[in-house]
Amino acid sequence: MIDLGSIVLRPIEPQDVDSLYSFRNEWSVIRYLVGFSAGYSHANLEDWIKRHSNRADEVLWTIAERTSDRCVGHVGLYQIDNRVRKAEFGIVIGEKRLWGRGLGKQVTEAVVAWGFSQLNLHKITLSVLATNSRAIHIYKSLGFTCEGLLRDDQFRDGQYLDLMLMALTEHQWHAKDAAS
């Protein structure tokens, strides 16, 4: 578990299905996410939890409110490759009432720090829709840099959108910490 004060990052549990169902089927939430679609059933999400909980190449957390233990999102490091010390980062804050309050940055920073210190990662990558300026701003503020652009890669709201590939190395991370 990672303690962030009013929020904790804890393992995903079957009790999180109802919350996951509500925001993973909410277009205003998933429209900003890479690779997500609507139409998940409770059974789909129960299966998703089981599949991801048993993977050796992933670390996945529920973003939960401390007082209620209610799931408000999830975050993880995926495709962990210990040989090259690399992983892919992904996050979703499903509770819109928490948007714009710094939670995404706080959670991202905690998971990135954990990946570098606990998994001994050298590089953390992510992909983000080029139209998701709020997320791009957060990632850049934490030291992520653009490594490429996949043109017309995702389809949203009747149009194709570019996908930005970003990455952060342990050296960039530690240099950022030394500068602050």
Secondary structure, 3 states (H helix, E strand, C coil): CEECCCEEEEECCHHHHHHHHHHHCCHHHHCCCCCCCCCCCHHHHHHHHHHHHCCCCCEEEEEEECCCCCEEEEEEEEEEECCCCEEEEEEEECCHHHCCCCHHHHHHHHHHHHHHHHCCCCEEEEEEECCCHHHHHHHHHCCCEEEEEEEEEEEECCEEEEEEEEEEEHHHHHHHHHHC
